[in-house]
Amino acid sequence: MKSALAAAEFDLRTAAPDVAGDLTRHVADLLDRAHAAGLARHDVTVDEVMALVAGAFAAIRHAGAENSRDRSAHLARIILDGLRPPAR
């Protein structure tokens, strides 16, 4: 489904602005809770998180990992952790 939507250049904000707004509000709530718990950087905004999610989907498509849970999870970890090697 994601591949078909991407190929059609589907944009949720245009196709279903109410759904996109609801999703953004839910992500904003989660981000606020993460900020309050000290689990997210305080300089990160909901718009930046939404952009990173969109970028993550693009990275998964670019790597041809749409159908591989392991590869897409690995890419997600790289996005969240950066390029730093794991602590020893």
C-alpha positions as CSV (number, residue, x, y, z in Angstrom):
1,M,0.0,0.0,0.0
2,K,2.8,2.4,1.0
3,S,4.6,1.8,-2.3
4,A,1.4,2.4,-4.4
5,L,0.7,5.6,-2.5
6,A,4.3,6.8,-3.0
7,A,4.2,5.9,-6.7
8,A,1.1,7.9,-7.0
9,E,2.8,10.8,-5.1
10,F,0.0,10.6,-2.5
11,D,0.1,13.4,0.0
12,L,-2.0,12.8,3.1
13,R,-2.1,16.6,3.8
14,T,-3.7,17.2,0.4
15,A,-5.9,14.1,0.1
16,A,-7.2,14.0,3.7
17,P,-6.3,17.2,5.6
18,D,-8.5,16.2,8.5
19,V,-6.7,12.9,9.0
20,A,-3.3,14.6,8.5
21,G,-4.3,17.2,11.2
22,D,-5.4,14.5,13.6
23,L,-2.2,12.6,13.0
24,T,-0.1,15.7,13.6
25,R,-2.0,16.5,16.8
26,H,-1.4,12.9,18.1
27,V,2.3,13.1,17.3
28,A,2.5,16.6,19.0
29,D,0.9,15.0,22.1
30,L,3.4,12.2,22.1
31,L,6.3,14.7,21.6
32,D,5.0,16.9,24.4
33,R,5.0,13.8,26.7
34,A,8.5,12.8,25.6
35,H,9.7,16.3,26.2
36,A,8.2,16.3,29.7
37,A,9.8,13.0,30.5
38,G,13.2,14.1,29.2
39,L,13.1,11.5,26.4
40,A,13.3,13.9,23.4
41,R,15.3,16.9,22.6
42,H,13.6,20.1,23.6
43,D,14.5,21.8,20.4
44,V,12.6,19.4,18.2
45,T,9.2,20.5,16.9
46,V,6.3,18.4,15.7
47,D,6.8,19.7,12.1
48,E,10.4,18.4,12.3
49,V,9.2,15.0,13.5
50,M,6.7,14.7,10.7
51,A,9.4,15.7,8.2
52,L,11.7,13.0,9.6
53,V,8.9,10.4,9.4
54,A,8.3,11.3,5.7
55,G,12.1,11.2,5.2
56,A,12.3,7.8,6.8
57,F,9.6,6.4,4.4
58,A,11.6,7.9,1.5
59,A,14.8,6.3,2.8
60,I,13.1,2.9,3.2
61,R,11.8,3.1,-0.4
62,H,15.2,4.3,-1.7
63,A,16.9,1.3,-0.1
64,G,14.3,-1.1,-1.5
65,A,13.5,-2.2,2.0
66,E,9.7,-1.8,1.9
67,N,9.1,-5.5,2.1
68,S,11.8,-6.3,4.7
69,R,10.9,-5.7,8.3
70,D,14.6,-6.3,9.4
71,R,16.0,-3.9,6.8
72,S,13.4,-1.2,7.4
73,A,13.9,-1.5,11.2
74,H,17.7,-1.2,10.7
75,L,17.2,2.0,8.7
76,A,14.9,3.3,11.4
77,R,17.6,2.7,14.0
78,I,20.2,4.5,12.0
79,I,17.8,7.4,11.6
80,L,17.1,7.5,15.3
81,D,20.7,6.9,16.5
82,G,22.6,8.7,13.8
83,L,25.8,7.4,12.4
84,R,27.5,7.0,15.8
85,P,28.7,3.5,16.5
86,P,26.9,1.8,19.5
87,A,28.5,2.4,22.9
88,R,30.8,-0.4,24.0
